[in-house]
Amino acid sequence: MTKSARLHQPGWLSGLFHLVILYIALEAETAEAWPYALMAMAVVSFFAWAANYRRYRQIHDLPTSKIVSAAQGYVELLGSARCMPAGPLPSRLSHTHCCWYRYNVSRKDSNNKWQHVESGGSDDPFIIIDDTGSCVISPKGAEVLSHDHKSWYEGSYHYQEWLLLPDSVLYAIGEFTTQGGAPAALDTRNEAVEISALVTEWKRDQKRLHERFDLNRDGAIDMKEWEQARLAARHEIRQRAAAPAIEGVHTLAQPRDGRLFLLANEMPDTLGARYRFWSWVHLTIFLGAGSSGLILV
């Protein structure tokens, strides 16, 4: 069954459990609790490392595709969020016009503790658009990372909303499919030769080549950037074709094989660097806490 889209608050997947473990160990007020606390922290950090590292590798290894030339299957897209033609979606609490929202309501009880009251979110489709075309995103089952956050208090209630806003940066990983349309009448063998010839032509102008495809500006074209160049060449060759393609409806949805389905309103390099950083943090905690726990047992 497809799960509803959910706000992804990994802490980063998730160091918050460490605070809970430390609190329990401190409350125990006995030295005998610390070996078990350290071992528990090591176990949490192992799974946190695995989760962060898995996401980092999928973001790092998957080349960014242009919508018009994306292959059918698991892809990475980068563009801007747009609402469906029917119009923007009003968020549940603040009625802000958005493409997607998640909300949470909590209330402070008589013991001065926060209690969950209500939460939910939208699963309505919206659009990602780049300089080549548009793709409809069905967010059901997605992990959503959003920096657009509203938070306010009314009496004893705390209201929170997370939003994906129209025209904001949108990064997406999921299963890409195209329905309808017809491919251009191309000889794929000739197309491959033409792509190779065009890339060779671009290589003659190294300055221009690096301006277009050295995305991280490190002075070298890495494998991911060469893939971008190849996709750009294929797109240009197909645009030159006498019989243009009849474009179908592109959609991005939750992968059927259980792979990561991620939506975020930030650049992939920033997001990937954060997952990489936290994978190293958790690996360090796993090794340090695990070895210390074994020594104390």
C-alpha positions as CSV (number, residue, x, y, z in Angstrom):
1,M,0.0,0.0,0.0
2,T,1.3,3.5,-0.9
3,K,2.0,5.6,2.2
4,S,1.1,9.2,2.6
5,A,3.8,11.7,2.0
6,R,5.6,12.6,5.2
7,L,7.7,15.4,6.5
8,H,11.3,14.0,6.8
9,Q,12.7,15.2,10.2
10,P,15.7,12.9,10.5
11,G,17.6,14.7,13.2
12,W,19.8,13.6,11.0
13,L,18.6,10.0,11.1
14,S,18.7,10.3,14.0
15,G,20.9,11.7,16.7
16,L,17.9,12.6,18.8
17,F,17.8,9.1,20.2
18,H,21.2,9.7,21.7
19,L,19.7,12.5,23.9
20,V,17.0,10.1,25.1
21,I,19.6,7.4,25.9
22,L,21.8,10.0,27.8
23,Y,18.8,11.2,29.7
24,I,17.9,7.7,30.8
25,A,21.5,7.0,31.9
26,L,21.7,10.2,33.9
27,E,18.3,9.5,35.6
28,A,19.5,6.0,36.6
29,E,22.2,7.7,38.7
30,T,24.4,4.6,38.7
31,A,27.7,3.8,36.9
32,E,26.4,0.4,35.9
33,A,24.0,2.0,33.4
34,W,26.7,3.6,31.3
35,P,28.1,0.6,29.5
36,Y,24.5,-0.3,28.3
37,A,23.9,3.4,27.4
38,L,27.0,3.5,25.3
39,M,26.2,0.2,23.5
40,A,22.7,1.5,22.8
41,M,24.2,4.7,21.4
42,A,26.5,2.6,19.2
43,V,23.5,0.6,17.8
44,V,21.5,3.8,17.1
45,S,24.5,5.4,15.4
46,F,25.1,2.3,13.2
47,F,21.6,2.4,11.8
48,A,21.8,6.3,11.6
49,W,25.1,6.0,9.7
50,A,23.6,3.4,7.3
51,A,20.5,5.6,6.6
52,N,22.5,8.8,6.0
53,Y,25.1,7.1,3.9
54,R,22.5,5.4,1.7
55,R,20.8,8.7,1.0
56,Y,24.2,10.4,0.3
57,R,25.2,7.7,-2.2
58,Q,21.8,7.9,-4.0
59,I,22.0,11.7,-4.3
60,H,25.7,11.6,-5.2
61,D,25.7,8.7,-7.7
62,L,22.5,9.5,-9.6
63,P,23.0,12.0,-12.5
64,T,20.6,14.8,-12.8
65,S,18.3,14.3,-15.8
66,K,16.5,16.9,-17.9
67,I,12.7,16.2,-18.0
68,V,12.4,16.0,-21.8
69,S,15.3,13.5,-22.1
70,A,15.0,11.5,-18.8
71,A,15.1,7.8,-19.1
72,Q,12.1,5.7,-17.9
73,G,12.8,4.5,-14.4
74,Y,14.7,5.8,-11.4
75,V,15.8,9.4,-11.9
76,E,16.9,12.6,-10.3
77,L,15.3,15.9,-11.3
78,L,16.1,19.5,-10.4
79,G,13.8,22.4,-11.2
80,S,11.1,24.6,-9.8
81,A,7.9,23.7,-8.1
82,R,4.6,24.7,-9.8
83,C,1.0,24.2,-8.9
84,M,-1.4,22.2,-11.0
85,P,-3.5,24.2,-13.6
86,A,-6.4,24.0,-11.2
87,G,-4.6,26.5,-8.9
88,P,-2.6,26.6,-5.7
89,L,-3.4,24.5,-2.7
90,P,-4.3,26.3,0.6
91,S,-2.4,24.9,3.6
92,R,-4.5,23.5,6.4
93,L,-3.6,26.0,9.2
94,S,-2.4,29.3,7.7
95,H,-4.2,28.9,4.3
96,T,-0.9,29.8,2.5
97,H,-0.9,29.0,-1.2
98,C,1.5,26.1,-1.7
99,C,2.2,23.0,-3.7
100,W,2.4,20.7,-0.7
101,Y,2.0,21.1,3.1
102,R,2.4,19.2,6.4
103,Y,1.0,20.4,9.7
104,N,1.2,19.6,13.4
105,V,-0.9,20.8,16.3
106,S,0.1,20.2,19.9
107,R,-1.3,21.5,23.3
108,K,0.3,22.1,26.7
109,D,-1.5,20.1,29.4
110,S,-2.0,20.8,33.1
111,N,1.5,19.2,33.8
112,N,3.1,21.7,31.4
113,K,3.9,18.9,28.9
114,W,3.1,19.1,25.2
115,Q,0.6,16.6,23.9
116,H,-0.1,15.8,20.3
117,V,-3.5,16.9,19.1
118,E,-3.6,16.6,15.3
119,S,-1.3,16.3,12.3
120,G,-1.7,15.6,8.6
121,G,-0.7,16.8,5.2
122,S,-1.5,17.0,1.5
123,D,-1.0,14.3,-1.1
124,D,-2.3,16.3,-4.1
125,P,-0.1,16.2,-7.2
126,F,2.0,19.2,-8.3
127,I,4.5,20.0,-11.0
128,I,8.3,20.2,-11.3
129,I,9.5,22.3,-14.3
130,D,13.0,22.8,-15.8
131,D,14.2,24.4,-18.9
132,T,13.1,21.5,-21.1
133,G,9.6,20.6,-19.8
134,S,7.4,19.7,-16.9
135,C,6.6,16.6,-14.9
136,V,3.7,15.8,-12.6
137,I,4.8,14.7,-9.1
138,S,2.6,12.4,-7.0
139,P,4.0,12.9,-3.5
140,K,2.4,9.9,-1.9
141,G,5.0,7.9,-0.1
142,A,7.7,10.6,-0.4
143,E,10.2,11.8,2.2
144,V,9.8,15.6,2.1
145,L,12.5,18.0,3.4
146,S,11.3,21.6,3.6
147,H,12.9,24.7,5.0
148,D,9.7,26.8,4.6
149,H,8.4,26.5,8.1
150,K,5.7,28.4,10.0
151,S,5.4,28.1,13.8
152,W,3.1,30.1,16.2
153,Y,1.3,29.8,19.5
154,E,-2.3,30.6,20.4
155,G,-3.0,30.1,24.1
156,S,-1.9,26.7,25.1
157,Y,-1.7,25.5,21.5
158,H,1.4,25.2,19.2
159,Y,0.8,25.2,15.5
160,Q,3.4,24.2,12.9
161,E,3.4,24.0,9.1
162,W,6.0,22.9,6.5
163,L,5.5,24.0,2.9
164,L,6.7,23.5,-0.6
165,L,6.0,26.9,-2.2
166,P,5.3,27.7,-5.9
167,D,8.4,28.8,-7.8
168,S,10.8,27.5,-5.1
169,V,13.7,25.2,-5.9
170,L,12.6,21.6,-6.1
171,Y,14.9,18.6,-6.0
172,A,13.3,15.2,-6.6
173,I,14.3,11.5,-6.8
174,G,11.8,8.9,-7.8
175,E,10.4,6.7,-10.5
176,F,9.9,8.5,-13.8
177,T,7.3,7.4,-16.3
178,T,5.9,8.8,-19.5
179,Q,2.4,8.1,-20.6
180,G,1.1,8.8,-24.1
181,G,3.1,10.6,-26.8
182,A,5.2,9.1,-29.5
183,P,9.0,9.0,-29.9
184,A,10.7,10.7,-32.8
185,A,11.6,8.4,-35.7
186,L,15.3,8.1,-35.0
187,D,17.8,5.5,-35.9
188,T,19.4,4.8,-32.5
189,R,22.6,3.6,-34.1
190,N,23.0,6.9,-36.0
191,E,21.9,8.8,-33.0
192,A,24.7,7.3,-30.9
193,V,27.3,8.3,-33.6
194,E,25.9,11.8,-33.8
195,I,26.0,12.2,-30.0
196,S,29.6,11.0,-29.9
197,A,30.5,13.4,-32.7
198,L,28.9,16.4,-31.0
199,V,30.6,15.7,-27.6
200,T,33.9,15.4,-29.5
201,E,33.2,18.8,-31.1
202,W,32.5,20.3,-27.6
203,K,35.8,19.0,-26.3
204,R,37.7,21.2,-28.8
205,D,36.5,24.3,-26.8
206,Q,37.6,23.3,-23.3
207,K,36.7,26.7,-21.8
208,R,33.2,26.5,-23.0
209,L,32.9,22.9,-22.1
210,H,33.9,23.6,-18.4
211,E,31.5,26.6,-18.3
212,R,28.6,24.4,-19.3
213,F,29.3,21.2,-17.5
214,D,31.8,21.7,-14.7
215,L,29.0,22.2,-12.2
216,N,31.1,22.1,-9.0
217,R,33.8,24.3,-10.6
218,D,36.7,22.1,-9.5
219,G,38.4,22.4,-12.9
220,A,37.6,18.8,-14.0
221,I,34.7,17.1,-15.6
222,D,33.7,14.1,-13.4
223,M,31.6,11.1,-14.4
224,K,28.3,12.8,-13.3
225,E,29.1,15.9,-15.3
226,W,30.1,13.8,-18.4
227,E,26.7,12.1,-18.1
228,Q,25.1,15.6,-18.1
229,A,27.1,16.5,-21.2
230,R,25.9,13.3,-22.9
231,L,22.3,14.0,-22.1
232,A,22.6,17.5,-23.3
233,A,24.1,16.2,-26.6
234,R,21.3,13.7,-27.0
235,H,18.7,16.4,-26.4
236,E,20.4,18.7,-29.0
237,I,20.6,15.9,-31.6
238,R,16.9,15.0,-31.1
239,Q,16.0,18.7,-31.5
240,R,17.7,18.6,-34.9
241,A,15.7,15.6,-36.0
242,A,13.3,16.2,-38.9
243,A,10.5,14.3,-37.1
244,P,10.0,15.8,-33.6
245,A,8.8,13.7,-30.8
246,I,5.2,14.0,-29.6
247,E,5.7,14.6,-25.9
248,G,3.6,12.6,-23.4
249,V,2.7,13.2,-19.8
250,H,5.7,12.7,-17.5
251,T,5.1,11.6,-13.9
252,L,7.3,11.0,-10.9
253,A,6.1,8.8,-8.1
254,Q,7.2,6.4,-5.4
255,P,9.5,3.6,-6.8
256,R,7.9,0.2,-6.7
257,D,11.2,-1.4,-5.6
258,G,11.4,0.5,-2.3
259,R,14.2,2.8,-3.3
260,L,14.4,6.4,-1.9
261,F,11.6,8.7,-2.9
262,L,12.7,12.2,-1.9
263,L,11.5,15.7,-2.4
264,A,13.4,18.8,-1.1
265,N,13.4,22.5,-1.6
266,E,17.2,22.8,-1.7
267,M,20.1,22.1,-4.0
268,P,21.3,18.4,-4.2
269,D,24.9,19.3,-3.5
270,T,24.0,20.9,-0.2
271,L,21.7,18.1,0.7
272,G,24.2,15.4,-0.2
273,A,27.0,17.1,1.7
274,R,24.8,17.2,4.8
275,Y,24.0,13.5,4.6
276,R,27.7,12.8,4.1
277,F,28.7,14.9,7.1
278,W,26.2,13.1,9.4
279,S,27.1,9.7,8.1
280,W,30.7,10.4,9.3
281,V,29.4,11.8,12.6
282,H,27.4,8.7,13.3
283,L,30.2,6.4,12.2
284,T,32.5,8.1,14.7
285,I,30.0,7.8,17.5
286,F,29.4,4.1,16.6
287,L,33.1,3.3,16.8
288,G,33.7,5.5,19.9
289,A,30.7,4.5,21.9
290,G,30.9,0.9,20.9
291,S,34.5,0.5,21.9
292,S,34.0,2.4,25.2
293,G,31.0,0.3,26.1
294,L,32.9,-2.9,25.5
295,I,35.7,-1.7,27.7
296,L,33.3,-0.8,30.6
297,V,31.2,-4.0,30.4
